[in-house]
Amino acid sequence: MNRQFAIQSSEAIKRAVKELHSVVMAMQHLEFSEKAEYEKSLGILIGQVQVRLLEPIVAHYPELDDLKNLR
């Protein structure tokens, strides 16, 4: 993995995680029958993206670890 790929892909991945998190936040005060399944599914997706995509990048380039900025 080269640095340019790591930077571009981590930025794109973090934007995607931020968008998924915005869906979670938008549902916060809503009630609908599928809400629990949506929340569970979004949590799984966000976790998998972080663990399977972002963590390997950060393992190579620790200076790109800025997940705290997603919130």
All heavy atoms as TSV, in Angstrom:
chain	resi	resn	atom	element	x	y	z
A	1	MET	N	N	0.865	-1.167	0.000
A	1	MET	CA	C	0.000	0.000	0.000
A	1	MET	C	C	0.912	1.230	0.000
A	1	MET	O	O	1.787	1.355	0.844
A	1	MET	CB	C	-0.885	-0.027	1.244
A	1	MET	CG	C	-1.656	1.229	1.484
A	1	MET	SD	S	-2.635	1.274	3.006
A	1	MET	CE	C	-3.387	-0.322	3.066
A	2	ASN	N	N	0.669	2.143	-0.925
A	2	ASN	CA	C	1.470	3.366	-0.895
A	2	ASN	C	C	0.717	4.478	-0.172
A	2	ASN	O	O	-0.489	4.398	0.048
A	2	ASN	CB	C	1.899	3.785	-2.305
A	2	ASN	CG	C	0.749	4.229	-3.176
A	2	ASN	OD1	O	-0.119	4.979	-2.742
A	2	ASN	ND2	N	0.738	3.781	-4.409
A	3	ARG	N	N	1.447	5.495	0.213
A	3	ARG	CA	C	0.898	6.576	1.029
A	3	ARG	C	C	-0.243	7.315	0.321
A	3	ARG	O	O	-1.255	7.641	0.943
A	3	ARG	CB	C	2.005	7.541	1.423
A	3	ARG	CG	C	1.524	8.632	2.329
A	3	ARG	CD	C	2.697	9.450	2.864
A	3	ARG	NE	N	2.230	10.563	3.639
A	3	ARG	CZ	C	1.696	10.494	4.848
A	3	ARG	NH1	N	1.568	9.328	5.444
A	3	ARG	NH2	N	1.284	11.568	5.485
A	4	GLN	N	N	-0.092	7.575	-0.971
A	4	GLN	CA	C	-1.134	8.308	-1.705
A	4	GLN	C	C	-2.460	7.534	-1.691
A	4	GLN	O	O	-3.515	8.103	-1.454
A	4	GLN	CB	C	-0.689	8.591	-3.140
A	4	GLN	CG	C	-1.645	9.467	-3.908
A	4	GLN	CD	C	-1.808	10.842	-3.279
A	4	GLN	OE1	O	-0.883	11.381	-2.668
A	4	GLN	NE2	N	-2.972	11.423	-3.420
A	5	PHE	N	N	-2.382	6.225	-1.925
A	5	PHE	CA	C	-3.592	5.400	-1.845
A	5	PHE	C	C	-4.171	5.433	-0.441
A	5	PHE	O	O	-5.391	5.551	-0.265
A	5	PHE	CB	C	-3.294	3.952	-2.248
A	5	PHE	CG	C	-4.452	3.040	-1.974
A	5	PHE	CD1	C	-5.543	3.015	-2.820
A	5	PHE	CD2	C	-4.464	2.224	-0.849
A	5	PHE	CE1	C	-6.633	2.190	-2.553
A	5	PHE	CE2	C	-5.547	1.403	-0.574
A	5	PHE	CZ	C	-6.628	1.382	-1.433
A	6	ALA	N	N	-3.311	5.326	0.564
A	6	ALA	CA	C	-3.770	5.333	1.955
A	6	ALA	C	C	-4.504	6.629	2.278
A	6	ALA	O	O	-5.573	6.604	2.902
A	6	ALA	CB	C	-2.586	5.138	2.898
A	7	ILE	N	N	-3.968	7.740	1.853
A	7	ILE	CA	C	-4.597	9.033	2.123
A	7	ILE	C	C	-5.935	9.139	1.409
A	7	ILE	O	O	-6.956	9.471	2.023
A	7	ILE	CB	C	-3.660	10.188	1.708
A	7	ILE	CG1	C	-2.457	10.238	2.645
A	7	ILE	CG2	C	-4.407	11.519	1.718
A	7	ILE	CD1	C	-1.345	11.153	2.166
A	8	GLN	N	N	-5.943	8.852	0.107
A	8	GLN	CA	C	-7.191	8.983	-0.666
A	8	GLN	C	C	-8.262	8.033	-0.179
A	8	GLN	O	O	-9.420	8.418	-0.009
A	8	GLN	CB	C	-6.913	8.750	-2.150
A	8	GLN	CG	C	-6.137	9.856	-2.796
A	8	GLN	CD	C	-5.799	9.555	-4.243
A	8	GLN	OE1	O	-5.684	8.396	-4.643
A	8	GLN	NE2	N	-5.642	10.603	-5.023
A	9	SER	N	N	-7.893	6.790	0.053
A	9	SER	CA	C	-8.909	5.815	0.462
A	9	SER	C	C	-9.389	6.085	1.885
A	9	SER	O	O	-10.590	5.983	2.155
A	9	SER	CB	C	-8.388	4.390	0.319
A	9	SER	OG	O	-7.245	4.186	1.107
A	10	SER	N	N	-8.490	6.455	2.785
A	10	SER	CA	C	-8.944	6.712	4.152
A	10	SER	C	C	-9.873	7.918	4.198
A	10	SER	O	O	-10.856	7.912	4.941
A	10	SER	CB	C	-7.763	6.892	5.109
A	10	SER	OG	O	-7.048	8.070	4.834
A	11	GLU	N	N	-9.601	8.931	3.402
A	11	GLU	CA	C	-10.500	10.091	3.368
A	11	GLU	C	C	-11.880	9.708	2.841
A	11	GLU	O	O	-12.899	10.115	3.393
A	11	GLU	CB	C	-9.884	11.209	2.532
A	11	GLU	CG	C	-8.718	11.882	3.218
A	11	GLU	CD	C	-7.992	12.891	2.344
A	11	GLU	OE1	O	-8.369	13.074	1.164
A	11	GLU	OE2	O	-7.036	13.499	2.846
A	12	ALA	N	N	-11.916	8.914	1.778
A	12	ALA	CA	C	-13.196	8.473	1.219
A	12	ALA	C	C	-13.948	7.578	2.202
A	12	ALA	O	O	-15.166	7.716	2.378
A	12	ALA	CB	C	-12.973	7.742	-0.105
A	13	ILE	N	N	-13.229	6.680	2.841
A	13	ILE	CA	C	-13.851	5.773	3.808
A	13	ILE	C	C	-14.408	6.556	4.988
A	13	ILE	O	O	-15.524	6.298	5.460
A	13	ILE	CB	C	-12.842	4.692	4.259
A	13	ILE	CG1	C	-12.507	3.770	3.080
A	13	ILE	CG2	C	-13.381	3.907	5.446
A	13	ILE	CD1	C	-11.269	2.916	3.297
A	14	LYS	N	N	-13.656	7.537	5.470
A	14	LYS	CA	C	-14.128	8.342	6.601
A	14	LYS	C	C	-15.361	9.164	6.218
A	14	LYS	O	O	-16.273	9.325	7.037
A	14	LYS	CB	C	-13.011	9.229	7.131
A	14	LYS	CG	C	-11.977	8.418	7.910
A	14	LYS	CD	C	-10.907	9.285	8.499
A	14	LYS	CE	C	-9.817	9.518	7.483
A	14	LYS	NZ	N	-8.641	10.200	8.006
A	15	ARG	N	N	-15.413	9.638	4.980
A	15	ARG	CA	C	-16.631	10.345	4.539
A	15	ARG	C	C	-17.824	9.396	4.553
A	15	ARG	O	O	-18.922	9.770	4.965
A	15	ARG	CB	C	-16.439	10.938	3.139
A	15	ARG	CG	C	-15.585	12.184	3.107
A	15	ARG	CD	C	-15.645	12.901	1.767
A	15	ARG	NE	N	-15.302	12.062	0.626
A	15	ARG	CZ	C	-14.075	11.892	0.142
A	15	ARG	NH1	N	-13.048	12.484	0.723
A	15	ARG	NH2	N	-13.865	11.126	-0.905
A	16	ALA	N	N	-17.617	8.171	4.109
A	16	ALA	CA	C	-18.700	7.179	4.102
A	16	ALA	C	C	-19.161	6.864	5.523
A	16	ALA	O	O	-20.371	6.792	5.787
A	16	ALA	CB	C	-18.233	5.904	3.397
A	17	VAL	N	N	-18.223	6.705	6.436
A	17	VAL	CA	C	-18.578	6.436	7.834
A	17	VAL	C	C	-19.356	7.616	8.413
A	17	VAL	O	O	-20.346	7.441	9.128
A	17	VAL	CB	C	-17.326	6.121	8.678
A	17	VAL	CG1	C	-17.636	6.125	10.165
A	17	VAL	CG2	C	-16.739	4.785	8.267
A	18	LYS	N	N	-18.915	8.811	8.086
A	18	LYS	CA	C	-19.611	10.007	8.572
A	18	LYS	C	C	-21.046	10.046	8.050
A	18	LYS	O	O	-21.978	10.373	8.790
A	18	LYS	CB	C	-18.847	11.257	8.142
A	18	LYS	CG	C	-19.360	12.514	8.779
A	18	LYS	CD	C	-18.451	13.690	8.452
A	18	LYS	CE	C	-18.934	14.938	9.159
A	18	LYS	NZ	N	-18.026	16.066	8.952
A	19	GLU	N	N	-21.260	9.686	6.803
A	19	GLU	CA	C	-22.612	9.642	6.229
A	19	GLU	C	C	-23.467	8.581	6.925
A	19	GLU	O	O	-24.631	8.823	7.231
A	19	GLU	CB	C	-22.558	9.386	4.725
A	19	GLU	CG	C	-22.054	10.561	3.925
A	19	GLU	CD	C	-22.962	11.778	4.034
A	19	GLU	OE1	O	-24.194	11.632	3.974
A	19	GLU	OE2	O	-22.421	12.885	4.198
A	20	LEU	N	N	-22.899	7.406	7.168
A	20	LEU	CA	C	-23.646	6.369	7.880
A	20	LEU	C	C	-23.998	6.835	9.286
A	20	LEU	O	O	-25.118	6.603	9.757
A	20	LEU	CB	C	-22.829	5.073	7.942
A	20	LEU	CG	C	-22.640	4.332	6.627
A	20	LEU	CD1	C	-21.634	3.209	6.792
A	20	LEU	CD2	C	-23.957	3.813	6.102
A	21	HIS	N	N	-23.073	7.504	9.943
A	21	HIS	CA	C	-23.345	8.020	11.285
A	21	HIS	C	C	-24.445	9.077	11.243
A	21	HIS	O	O	-25.265	9.163	12.164
A	21	HIS	CB	C	-22.061	8.591	11.893
A	21	HIS	CG	C	-22.212	8.955	13.320
A	21	HIS	ND1	N	-22.405	10.250	13.735
A	21	HIS	CD2	C	-22.230	8.199	14.444
A	21	HIS	CE1	C	-22.525	10.273	15.040
A	21	HIS	NE2	N	-22.422	9.040	15.503
A	22	SER	N	N	-24.513	9.857	10.183
A	22	SER	CA	C	-25.571	10.866	10.080
A	22	SER	C	C	-26.949	10.215	9.976
A	22	SER	O	O	-27.937	10.769	10.458
A	22	SER	CB	C	-25.324	11.815	8.907
A	22	SER	OG	O	-25.566	11.181	7.680
A	23	VAL	N	N	-27.016	9.044	9.387
A	23	VAL	CA	C	-28.287	8.306	9.332
A	23	VAL	C	C	-28.686	7.880	10.739
A	23	VAL	O	O	-29.853	8.010	11.128
A	23	VAL	CB	C	-28.198	7.092	8.388
A	23	VAL	CG1	C	-29.477	6.278	8.434
A	23	VAL	CG2	C	-27.884	7.521	6.966
A	24	VAL	N	N	-27.725	7.395	11.497
A	24	VAL	CA	C	-27.995	7.004	12.896
A	24	VAL	C	C	-28.538	8.198	13.669
A	24	VAL	O	O	-29.530	8.098	14.397
A	24	VAL	CB	C	-26.720	6.449	13.573
A	24	VAL	CG1	C	-26.950	6.219	15.063
A	24	VAL	CG2	C	-26.266	5.164	12.893
A	25	MET	N	N	-27.888	9.342	13.526
A	25	MET	CA	C	-28.317	10.533	14.250
A	25	MET	C	C	-29.694	11.018	13.783
A	25	MET	O	O	-30.498	11.471	14.596
A	25	MET	CB	C	-27.284	11.652	14.086
A	25	MET	CG	C	-25.923	11.304	14.680
A	25	MET	SD	S	-25.980	10.708	16.383
A	25	MET	CE	C	-26.489	12.180	17.222
A	26	ALA	N	N	-29.986	10.900	12.511
A	26	ALA	CA	C	-31.287	11.327	11.985
A	26	ALA	C	C	-32.423	10.477	12.533
A	26	ALA	O	O	-33.557	10.951	12.671
A	26	ALA	CB	C	-31.280	11.279	10.456
A	27	MET	N	N	-32.139	9.243	12.873
A	27	MET	CA	C	-33.169	8.336	13.403
A	27	MET	C	C	-33.380	8.500	14.898
A	27	MET	O	O	-34.318	7.935	15.449
A	27	MET	CB	C	-32.767	6.877	13.154
A	27	MET	CG	C	-32.763	6.468	11.731
A	27	MET	SD	S	-32.504	4.683	11.537
A	27	MET	CE	C	-31.174	4.333	12.654
A	28	GLN	N	N	-32.542	9.251	15.545
A	28	GLN	CA	C	-32.518	9.319	16.998
A	28	GLN	C	C	-33.895	9.544	17.631
A	28	GLN	O	O	-34.241	8.903	18.605
A	28	GLN	CB	C	-31.556	10.433	17.417
A	28	GLN	CG	C	-31.055	10.334	18.811
A	28	GLN	CD	C	-29.916	11.317	19.051
A	28	GLN	OE1	O	-29.772	12.305	18.354
A	28	GLN	NE2	N	-29.119	11.027	20.045
A	29	HIS	N	N	-34.677	10.429	17.095
A	29	HIS	CA	C	-35.970	10.771	17.700
A	29	HIS	C	C	-37.162	10.224	16.910
A	29	HIS	O	O	-38.286	10.612	17.165
A	29	HIS	CB	C	-36.092	12.285	17.849
A	29	HIS	CG	C	-34.998	12.863	18.701
A	29	HIS	ND1	N	-34.906	12.628	20.056
A	29	HIS	CD2	C	-33.938	13.631	18.381
A	29	HIS	CE1	C	-33.848	13.240	20.535
A	29	HIS	NE2	N	-33.242	13.853	19.538
A	30	LEU	N	N	-36.883	9.322	15.989
A	30	LEU	CA	C	-37.955	8.728	15.194
A	30	LEU	C	C	-38.365	7.384	15.773
A	30	LEU	O	O	-37.582	6.725	16.447
A	30	LEU	CB	C	-37.491	8.517	13.749
A	30	LEU	CG	C	-37.085	9.748	12.957
A	30	LEU	CD1	C	-36.580	9.324	11.578
A	30	LEU	CD2	C	-38.249	10.719	12.819
A	31	GLU	N	N	-39.572	6.996	15.492
A	31	GLU	CA	C	-40.061	5.666	15.851
A	31	GLU	C	C	-40.655	5.036	14.599
A	31	GLU	O	O	-41.519	5.616	13.956
A	31	GLU	CB	C	-41.123	5.752	16.954
A	31	GLU	CG	C	-40.579	6.208	18.295
A	31	GLU	CD	C	-39.508	5.286	18.858
A	31	GLU	OE1	O	-39.579	4.050	18.641
A	31	GLU	OE2	O	-38.583	5.800	19.508
A	32	PHE	N	N	-40.152	3.875	14.241
A	32	PHE	CA	C	-40.717	3.090	13.153
A	32	PHE	C	C	-40.354	1.639	13.397
A	32	PHE	O	O	-39.400	1.334	14.127
A	32	PHE	CB	C	-40.258	3.587	11.773
A	32	PHE	CG	C	-38.767	3.675	11.581
A	32	PHE	CD1	C	-38.082	2.667	10.937
A	32	PHE	CD2	C	-38.048	4.781	12.037
A	32	PHE	CE1	C	-36.719	2.740	10.743
A	32	PHE	CE2	C	-36.695	4.870	11.851
A	32	PHE	CZ	C	-36.021	3.840	11.208
A	33	SER	N	N	-41.115	0.753	12.811
A	33	SER	CA	C	-41.000	-0.658	13.175
A	33	SER	C	C	-39.624	-1.258	12.889
A	33	SER	O	O	-39.187	-2.160	13.603
A	33	SER	CB	C	-42.086	-1.476	12.468
A	33	SER	OG	O	-41.968	-1.353	11.066
A	34	GLU	N	N	-38.937	-0.767	11.896
A	34	GLU	CA	C	-37.637	-1.330	11.537
A	34	GLU	C	C	-36.464	-0.621	12.212
A	34	GLU	O	O	-35.304	-0.911	11.925
A	34	GLU	CB	C	-37.428	-1.254	10.018
A	34	GLU	CG	C	-38.470	-1.941	9.192
A	34	GLU	CD	C	-39.633	-1.025	8.827
A	34	GLU	OE1	O	-39.711	0.115	9.325
A	34	GLU	OE2	O	-40.473	-1.462	8.040
A	35	LYS	N	N	-36.730	0.321	13.109
A	35	LYS	CA	C	-35.668	1.150	13.675
A	35	LYS	C	C	-34.558	0.327	14.331
A	35	LYS	O	O	-33.375	0.572	14.092
A	35	LYS	CB	C	-36.238	2.153	14.682
A	35	LYS	CG	C	-35.186	3.076	15.247
A	35	LYS	CD	C	-35.769	4.077	16.216
A	35	LYS	CE	C	-34.682	4.971	16.797
A	35	LYS	NZ	N	-35.214	5.930	17.754
A	36	ALA	N	N	-34.911	-0.629	15.141
A	36	ALA	CA	C	-33.894	-1.429	15.832
A	36	ALA	C	C	-33.003	-2.158	14.830
A	36	ALA	O	O	-31.773	-2.215	15.000
A	36	ALA	CB	C	-34.547	-2.420	16.787
A	37	GLU	N	N	-33.591	-2.694	13.794
A	37	GLU	CA	C	-32.804	-3.396	12.768
A	37	GLU	C	C	-31.903	-2.426	12.009
A	37	GLU	O	O	-30.751	-2.744	11.702
A	37	GLU	CB	C	-33.720	-4.140	11.803
A	37	GLU	CG	C	-32.999	-4.986	10.789
A	37	GLU	CD	C	-32.136	-6.088	11.414
A	37	GLU	OE1	O	-32.507	-6.634	12.467
A	37	GLU	OE2	O	-31.095	-6.409	10.827
A	38	TYR	N	N	-32.403	-1.239	11.702
A	38	TYR	CA	C	-31.579	-0.215	11.051
A	38	TYR	C	C	-30.387	0.145	11.924
A	38	TYR	O	O	-29.255	0.208	11.452
A	38	TYR	CB	C	-32.406	1.047	10.772
A	38	TYR	CG	C	-33.102	1.078	9.446
A	38	TYR	CD1	C	-34.015	0.105	9.090
A	38	TYR	CD2	C	-32.871	2.111	8.553
A	38	TYR	CE1	C	-34.678	0.143	7.874
A	38	TYR	CE2	C	-33.518	2.156	7.340
A	38	TYR	CZ	C	-34.427	1.170	6.997
A	38	TYR	OH	O	-35.063	1.216	5.791
A	39	GLU	N	N	-30.650	0.410	13.196
A	39	GLU	CA	C	-29.569	0.801	14.110
A	39	GLU	C	C	-28.532	-0.311	14.228
A	39	GLU	O	O	-27.323	-0.045	14.180
A	39	GLU	CB	C	-30.135	1.152	15.486
A	39	GLU	CG	C	-30.913	2.439	15.496
A	39	GLU	CD	C	-31.610	2.717	16.807
A	39	GLU	OE1	O	-32.048	1.755	17.484
A	39	GLU	OE2	O	-31.722	3.902	17.149
A	40	LYS	N	N	-28.988	-1.524	14.364
A	40	LYS	CA	C	-28.077	-2.664	14.470
A	40	LYS	C	C	-27.254	-2.805	13.197
A	40	LYS	O	O	-26.030	-2.961	13.251
A	40	LYS	CB	C	-28.876	-3.940	14.733
A	40	LYS	CG	C	-28.035	-5.185	14.820
A	40	LYS	CD	C	-28.908	-6.404	15.055
A	40	LYS	CE	C	-28.096	-7.672	15.027
A	40	LYS	NZ	N	-28.945	-8.852	15.183
A	41	SER	N	N	-27.906	-2.742	12.061
A	41	SER	CA	C	-27.218	-2.893	10.778
A	41	SER	C	C	-26.204	-1.784	10.541
A	41	SER	O	O	-25.078	-2.033	10.097
A	41	SER	CB	C	-28.228	-2.927	9.631
A	41	SER	OG	O	-29.067	-4.046	9.755
A	42	LEU	N	N	-26.589	-0.553	10.850
A	42	LEU	CA	C	-25.664	0.567	10.687
A	42	LEU	C	C	-24.474	0.434	11.632
A	42	LEU	O	O	-23.323	0.709	11.250
A	42	LEU	CB	C	-26.384	1.894	10.907
A	42	LEU	CG	C	-27.314	2.307	9.774
A	42	LEU	CD1	C	-28.264	3.406	10.236
A	42	LEU	CD2	C	-26.516	2.752	8.555
A	43	GLY	N	N	-24.708	0.006	12.846
A	43	GLY	CA	C	-23.619	-0.206	13.794
A	43	GLY	C	C	-22.638	-1.264	13.301
A	43	GLY	O	O	-21.421	-1.092	13.393
A	44	ILE	N	N	-23.172	-2.344	12.770
A	44	ILE	CA	C	-22.324	-3.404	12.228
A	44	ILE	C	C	-21.520	-2.878	11.040
A	44	ILE	O	O	-20.302	-3.110	10.950
A	44	ILE	CB	C	-23.167	-4.632	11.831
A	44	ILE	CG1	C	-23.711	-5.319	13.084
A	44	ILE	CG2	C	-22.352	-5.606	10.976
A	44	ILE	CD1	C	-24.775	-6.371	12.815
A	45	LEU	N	N	-22.182	-2.170	10.134
A	45	LEU	CA	C	-21.483	-1.619	8.962
A	45	LEU	C	C	-20.364	-0.658	9.363
A	45	LEU	O	O	-19.240	-0.763	8.868
A	45	LEU	CB	C	-22.467	-0.888	8.049
A	45	LEU	CG	C	-23.391	-1.749	7.216
A	45	LEU	CD1	C	-24.459	-0.892	6.553
A	45	LEU	CD2	C	-22.588	-2.494	6.168
A	46	ILE	N	N	-20.667	0.252	10.257
A	46	ILE	CA	C	-19.666	1.228	10.696
A	46	ILE	C	C	-18.488	0.510	11.345
A	46	ILE	O	O	-17.326	0.807	11.052
A	46	ILE	CB	C	-20.297	2.279	11.635
A	46	ILE	CG1	C	-21.256	3.170	10.846
A	46	ILE	CG2	C	-19.219	3.111	12.321
A	46	ILE	CD1	C	-22.150	4.054	11.711
A	47	GLY	N	N	-18.784	-0.436	12.201
A	47	GLY	CA	C	-17.720	-1.192	12.868
A	47	GLY	C	C	-16.861	-1.973	11.890
A	47	GLY	O	O	-15.628	-1.971	11.981
A	48	GLN	N	N	-17.495	-2.629	10.944
A	48	GLN	CA	C	-16.753	-3.415	9.959
A	48	GLN	C	C	-15.871	-2.525	9.075
A	48	GLN	O	O	-14.733	-2.878	8.777
A	48	GLN	CB	C	-17.713	-4.233	9.089
A	48	GLN	CG	C	-18.376	-5.367	9.817
A	48	GLN	CD	C	-17.386	-6.457	10.180
A	48	GLN	OE1	O	-16.608	-6.914	9.360
A	48	GLN	NE2	N	-17.405	-6.854	11.438
A	49	VAL	N	N	-16.396	-1.391	8.673
A	49	VAL	CA	C	-15.616	-0.462	7.850
A	49	VAL	C	C	-14.387	0.007	8.630
A	49	VAL	O	O	-13.272	0.053	8.097
A	49	VAL	CB	C	-16.482	0.734	7.388
A	49	VAL	CG1	C	-15.637	1.850	6.812
A	49	VAL	CG2	C	-17.513	0.274	6.365
A	50	GLN	N	N	-14.585	0.344	9.887
A	50	GLN	CA	C	-13.455	0.801	10.695
A	50	GLN	C	C	-12.416	-0.304	10.879
A	50	GLN	O	O	-11.220	-0.077	10.705
A	50	GLN	CB	C	-13.939	1.324	12.043
A	50	GLN	CG	C	-14.671	2.636	11.919
A	50	GLN	CD	C	-15.200	3.153	13.241
A	50	GLN	OE1	O	-15.244	2.463	14.233
A	50	GLN	NE2	N	-15.625	4.402	13.237
A	51	VAL	N	N	-12.873	-1.493	11.233
A	51	VAL	CA	C	-11.953	-2.587	11.534
A	51	VAL	C	C	-11.292	-3.151	10.273
A	51	VAL	O	O	-10.079	-3.367	10.244
A	51	VAL	CB	C	-12.691	-3.719	12.298
A	51	VAL	CG1	C	-11.846	-4.975	12.392
A	51	VAL	CG2	C	-13.092	-3.235	13.681
A	52	ARG	N	N	-12.068	-3.353	9.235
A	52	ARG	CA	C	-11.542	-4.032	8.045
A	52	ARG	C	C	-10.894	-3.098	7.030
A	52	ARG	O	O	-10.070	-3.548	6.234
A	52	ARG	CB	C	-12.640	-4.836	7.370
A	52	ARG	CG	C	-13.121	-5.992	8.216
A	52	ARG	CD	C	-14.226	-6.744	7.521
A	52	ARG	NE	N	-14.700	-7.813	8.348
A	52	ARG	CZ	C	-14.582	-9.111	8.014
A	52	ARG	NH1	N	-14.013	-9.453	6.900
A	52	ARG	NH2	N	-15.041	-10.034	8.831
A	53	LEU	N	N	-11.273	-1.830	7.036
A	53	LEU	CA	C	-10.732	-0.916	6.031
A	53	LEU	C	C	-9.810	0.152	6.616
A	53	LEU	O	O	-8.721	0.377	6.093
A	53	LEU	CB	C	-11.872	-0.248	5.252
A	53	LEU	CG	C	-12.794	-1.204	4.498
A	53	LEU	CD1	C	-13.927	-0.439	3.841
A	53	LEU	CD2	C	-12.026	-2.016	3.480
A	54	LEU	N	N	-10.242	0.814	7.678
A	54	LEU	CA	C	-9.422	1.899	8.216
A	54	LEU	C	C	-8.249	1.406	9.054
A	54	LEU	O	O	-7.143	1.941	8.939
A	54	LEU	CB	C	-10.284	2.870	9.034
A	54	LEU	CG	C	-11.193	3.765	8.210
A	54	LEU	CD1	C	-12.051	4.628	9.130
A	54	LEU	CD2	C	-10.396	4.642	7.265
A	55	GLU	N	N	-8.463	0.413	9.886
A	55	GLU	CA	C	-7.377	-0.052	10.750
A	55	GLU	C	C	-6.161	-0.567	9.968
A	55	GLU	O	O	-5.030	-0.280	10.354
A	55	GLU	CB	C	-7.874	-1.071	11.763
A	55	GLU	CG	C	-8.665	-0.410	12.872
A	55	GLU	CD	C	-9.106	-1.364	13.970
A	55	GLU	OE1	O	-8.636	-2.523	14.000
A	55	GLU	OE2	O	-9.913	-0.934	14.802
A	56	PRO	N	N	-6.350	-1.297	8.873
A	56	PRO	CA	C	-5.160	-1.707	8.102
A	56	PRO	C	C	-4.386	-0.513	7.521
A	56	PRO	O	O	-3.156	-0.550	7.455
A	56	PRO	CB	C	-5.738	-2.577	6.987
A	56	PRO	CG	C	-7.017	-3.095	7.538
A	56	PRO	CD	C	-7.559	-1.976	8.374
A	57	ILE	N	N	-5.090	0.525	7.139
A	57	ILE	CA	C	-4.419	1.726	6.642
A	57	ILE	C	C	-3.615	2.369	7.763
A	57	ILE	O	O	-2.442	2.719	7.600
A	57	ILE	CB	C	-5.438	2.720	6.044
A	57	ILE	CG1	C	-6.064	2.126	4.786
A	57	ILE	CG2	C	-4.785	4.071	5.758
A	57	ILE	CD1	C	-7.253	2.905	4.243
A	58	VAL	N	N	-4.248	2.508	8.927
A	58	VAL	CA	C	-3.593	3.140	10.073
A	58	VAL	C	C	-2.407	2.292	10.557
A	58	VAL	O	O	-1.420	2.831	11.057
A	58	VAL	CB	C	-4.616	3.393	11.196
A	58	VAL	CG1	C	-3.951	3.813	12.491
A	58	VAL	CG2	C	-5.614	4.451	10.751
A	59	ALA	N	N	-2.488	0.988	10.375
A	59	ALA	CA	C	-1.360	0.133	10.758
A	59	ALA	C	C	-0.113	0.486	9.947
A	59	ALA	O	O	1.001	0.450	10.462
A	59	ALA	CB	C	-1.726	-1.342	10.569
A	60	HIS	N	N	-0.322	0.845	8.679
A	60	HIS	CA	C	0.799	1.242	7.817
A	60	HIS	C	C	1.186	2.704	8.017
A	60	HIS	O	O	2.351	3.058	7.901
A	60	HIS	CB	C	0.448	1.024	6.341
A	60	HIS	CG	C	0.451	-0.401	5.925
A	60	HIS	ND1	N	1.598	-1.120	5.698
A	60	HIS	CD2	C	-0.570	-1.258	5.687
A	60	HIS	CE1	C	1.292	-2.345	5.350
A	60	HIS	NE2	N	-0.023	-2.468	5.334
A	61	TYR	N	N	0.187	3.537	8.263
A	61	TYR	CA	C	0.401	4.989	8.367
A	61	TYR	C	C	-0.316	5.521	9.611
A	61	TYR	O	O	-1.403	6.096	9.525
A	61	TYR	CB	C	-0.117	5.696	7.109
A	61	TYR	CG	C	0.582	5.230	5.855
A	61	TYR	CD1	C	-0.001	4.273	5.031
A	61	TYR	CD2	C	1.833	5.730	5.521
A	61	TYR	CE1	C	0.655	3.832	3.889
A	61	TYR	CE2	C	2.495	5.296	4.384
A	61	TYR	CZ	C	1.899	4.340	3.573
A	61	TYR	OH	O	2.556	3.906	2.451
A	62	PRO	N	N	0.270	5.342	10.793
A	62	PRO	CA	C	-0.380	5.737	12.053
A	62	PRO	C	C	-0.770	7.214	12.107
A	62	PRO	O	O	-1.731	7.574	12.792
A	62	PRO	CB	C	0.662	5.416	13.123
A	62	PRO	CG	C	1.627	4.494	12.488
A	62	PRO	CD	C	1.575	4.734	11.014
A	63	GLU	N	N	-0.071	8.046	11.400
A	63	GLU	CA	C	-0.391	9.478	11.411
A	63	GLU	C	C	-1.744	9.786	10.771
A	63	GLU	O	O	-2.283	10.889	10.934
A	63	GLU	CB	C	0.726	10.286	10.727
A	63	GLU	CG	C	0.844	10.076	9.237
A	63	GLU	CD	C	1.662	8.846	8.822
A	63	GLU	OE1	O	1.998	7.983	9.668
A	63	GLU	OE2	O	1.943	8.746	7.627
A	64	LEU	N	N	-2.319	8.834	10.065
A	64	LEU	CA	C	-3.641	9.024	9.452
A	64	LEU	C	C	-4.775	8.655	10.402
A	64	LEU	O	O	-5.947	8.737	10.038
A	64	LEU	CB	C	-3.759	8.193	8.170
A	64	LEU	CG	C	-2.771	8.547	7.061
A	64	LEU	CD1	C	-2.973	7.630	5.873
A	64	LEU	CD2	C	-2.888	10.003	6.658
A	65	ASP	N	N	-4.442	8.263	11.623
A	65	ASP	CA	C	-5.449	7.854	12.598
A	65	ASP	C	C	-6.125	9.086	13.205
A	65	ASP	O	O	-5.627	9.687	14.141
A	65	ASP	CB	C	-4.818	7.028	13.711
A	65	ASP	CG	C	-5.836	6.455	14.670
A	65	ASP	OD1	O	-7.053	6.584	14.414
A	65	ASP	OD2	O	-5.423	5.888	15.687
A	66	ASP	N	N	-7.240	9.459	12.634
A	66	ASP	CA	C	-7.984	10.604	13.150
A	66	ASP	C	C	-9.480	10.305	13.226
A	66	ASP	O	O	-10.314	11.142	12.941
A	66	ASP	CB	C	-7.716	11.866	12.339
A	66	ASP	CG	C	-8.120	11.728	10.877
A	66	ASP	OD1	O	-8.465	10.606	10.455
A	66	ASP	OD2	O	-8.079	12.734	10.161
A	67	LEU	N	N	-9.814	9.084	13.654
A	67	LEU	CA	C	-11.217	8.696	13.766
A	67	LEU	C	C	-11.996	9.577	14.714
A	67	LEU	O	O	-13.195	9.768	14.544
A	67	LEU	CB	C	-11.339	7.236	14.215
A	67	LEU	CG	C	-10.936	6.187	13.181
A	67	LEU	CD1	C	-11.048	4.798	13.796
A	67	LEU	CD2	C	-11.801	6.295	11.945
A	68	LYS	N	N	-11.332	10.161	15.694
A	68	LYS	CA	C	-12.020	11.022	16.647
A	68	LYS	C	C	-12.653	12.229	15.932
A	68	LYS	O	O	-13.629	12.790	16.400
A	68	LYS	CB	C	-11.068	11.499	17.731
A	68	LYS	CG	C	-9.928	12.345	17.226
A	68	LYS	CD	C	-8.917	12.618	18.323
A	68	LYS	CE	C	-7.676	13.266	17.773
A	68	LYS	NZ	N	-6.895	12.451	16.862
A	69	ASN	N	N	-12.130	12.591	14.773
A	69	ASN	CA	C	-12.664	13.733	14.025
A	69	ASN	C	C	-13.960	13.397	13.287
A	69	ASN	O	O	-14.600	14.286	12.734
A	69	ASN	CB	C	-11.630	14.246	13.025
A	69	ASN	CG	C	-10.397	14.785	13.706
A	69	ASN	OD1	O	-10.486	15.292	14.832
A	69	ASN	ND2	N	-9.268	14.686	13.066
A	70	LEU	N	N	-14.348	12.131	13.274
A	70	LEU	CA	C	-15.595	11.747	12.585
A	70	LEU	C	C	-16.831	12.124	13.374
A	70	LEU	O	O	-17.895	12.254	12.832
A	70	LEU	CB	C	-15.616	10.241	12.329
A	70	LEU	CG	C	-14.629	9.721	11.293
A	70	LEU	CD1	C	-14.717	8.207	11.237
A	70	LEU	CD2	C	-14.916	10.329	9.941
A	71	ARG	N	N	-16.687	12.307	14.672
A	71	ARG	CA	C	-17.856	12.537	15.523
A	71	ARG	C	C	-18.155	14.003	15.647
A	71	ARG	O	O	-17.457	14.876	15.440
A	71	ARG	CB	C	-17.616	11.924	16.894
A	71	ARG	CG	C	-17.544	10.421	16.777
A	71	ARG	CD	C	-17.239	9.787	18.127
A	71	ARG	NE	N	-17.015	8.380	17.961
A	71	ARG	CZ	C	-15.816	7.842	17.724
A	71	ARG	NH1	N	-14.752	8.587	17.639
A	71	ARG	NH2	N	-15.695	6.542	17.582
